[in-house]
Amino acid sequence: MVEMAKMIVALTIISALAGLAIGAAYDKTAEKIAEQGERAKQEAIKAVFSQGVVIKEEKGGGALPEKYWSATENGKLVGYAFEVSERGYSSEIKFMVGVDQTGKILGLSVLAHNETPGLGSRMTEVAFYKYVWYPIGGDEPGKPWFTQQFEGLSSLKNIGINKSLGEWHNTDSATRAKLRERNEITAITGSTISTVAVTKTISRDVGGYVRALNTLEEK
């Protein structure tokens, strides 16, 4: 009994010390993690607009998110950016969407996700054709093909998913133009759930925010 009591006391002390150590480590890193997250968010906002715009944080509420961002160029409003999220196959997918006042998508940038490697995770993949064994060869500078195909589509309409054309980065310009006309994208092969999560949130949330802002402007 005495030995067991000693063991319990020792384990209690060890657990307490481990807890203190973890807490201290968290306190030291939490601020840096928050700063990195904010920096990534600002970069994502810039990525969904053309260069040279002035970005301002706006307060929302009601039919709008608590905060969003407006972008102006030479004093003229060119669009808005909204941070949205939706549950994918294995994680919450967070992304930034830039739109103009008509709801046309100017850009889309993924902020965070933990989707299945080689499937849903490919939403941030940059198409690379230098090597025959694509995509093992690596990435060239450029936009991820999955997010790039949303540019020019309308957030005010349902965004369709075309599964008959293969992936967007393997299509020609004529096919891409037809997809834009139909307000459609192509799915990531084997990852329909992740693809649907993104399209659903844009039509539901981003489209709703644009309508709310247009209503406010009319008043």
MOTA-V564004 format. One record per backbone hydrogen bond with DSSP energy under -0.5 kcal/mol. NH is the residue of the N-H (numbers start at 0). CO is the residue of the C=O. E is the energy in kcal/mol with one decimal. If there is no record, write none. Layout:
[[NH/CO/E] [NH/CO/E]]
This chain:
[[4/0/-2.3] [5/1/-2.2] [6/2/-2.3] [7/3/-2.5] [8/4/-2.4] [9/5/-2.7] [10/6/-2.6] [11/7/-2.3] [12/8/-2.4] [13/9/-2.5] [14/10/-2.6] [15/11/-2.3] [16/12/-2.6] [17/13/-2.5] [18/14/-2.4] [19/15/-2.3] [20/16/-2.4] [21/17/-2.5] [22/18/-2.5] [23/19/-2.6] [24/20/-2.3] [25/21/-2.4] [26/22/-2.4] [27/23/-1.7] [28/24/-1.8] [29/25/-2.9] [30/26/-0.6] [32/28/-2.8] [33/29/-2.4] [34/30/-2.3] [35/31/-2.5] [36/32/-2.4] [37/33/-2.3] [38/34/-2.4] [39/35/-2.5] [40/36/-1.9] [41/37/-2.2] [42/38/-2.1] [43/39/-2.0] [44/40/-2.1] [45/41/-2.1] [46/42/-1.9] [47/43/-1.0] [47/44/-0.7] [48/45/-1.3] [52/49/-1.0] [53/71/-3.4] [54/52/-0.6] [55/69/-2.5] [57/67/-3.7] [59/65/-2.9] [60/63/-0.5] [60/64/-1.0] [63/60/-1.5] [67/57/-1.9] [68/80/-2.1] [69/55/-2.7] [70/78/-2.5] [71/53/-2.3] [72/75/-2.7] [75/72/-1.6] [77/70/-3.3] [78/70/-1.3] [79/98/-2.7] [80/68/-2.6] [81/96/-2.4] [83/81/-0.6] [83/94/-2.6] [85/92/-1.7] [87/90/-3.6] [92/85/-3.0] [92/90/-0.6] [93/91/-0.6] [93/111/-2.9] [94/83/-2.7] [95/108/-3.2] [96/81/-2.4] [97/106/-2.9] [98/79/-2.7] [99/103/-2.1] [102/99/-1.7] [104/152/-3.3] [105/97/-3.3] [106/97/-1.5] [108/95/-2.6] [110/93/-2.8] [111/93/-1.7] [118/115/-2.1] [120/115/-2.2] [121/118/-1.9] [122/119/-1.6] [123/120/-1.4] [124/121/-1.8] [126/124/-0.5] [133/130/-0.9] [135/132/-2.2] [137/134/-1.3] [144/124/-1.4] [145/124/-0.5] [147/143/-2.1] [148/144/-1.4] [149/146/-1.4] [150/147/-1.5] [151/104/-2.9] [152/149/-2.1] [154/102/-2.5] [156/153/-0.6] [159/157/-0.7] [159/182/-2.2] [161/159/-0.5] [161/184/-3.4] [162/160/-0.6] [169/166/-2.1] [170/167/-2.0] [175/171/-2.1] [176/172/-2.1] [177/173/-1.9] [178/174/-2.1] [179/175/-2.1] [180/176/-2.2] [181/177/-1.7] [182/179/-1.2] [183/178/-2.9] [184/159/-2.1] [186/161/-0.8] [190/187/-2.4] [194/190/-1.7] [195/191/-3.0] [196/192/-2.1] [197/193/-1.4] [198/194/-2.0] [199/195/-2.9] [200/196/-1.6] [201/197/-1.8] [202/198/-2.2] [203/199/-2.4] [204/200/-2.4] [205/200/-1.3] [206/201/-2.4] [207/203/-0.6] [208/204/-2.4] [209/205/-2.3] [210/206/-2.0] [211/207/-2.1] [212/208/-2.4] [213/209/-2.5] [214/210/-2.1] [215/211/-2.0] [216/212/-2.2] [217/213/-1.8] [218/214/-1.3]]
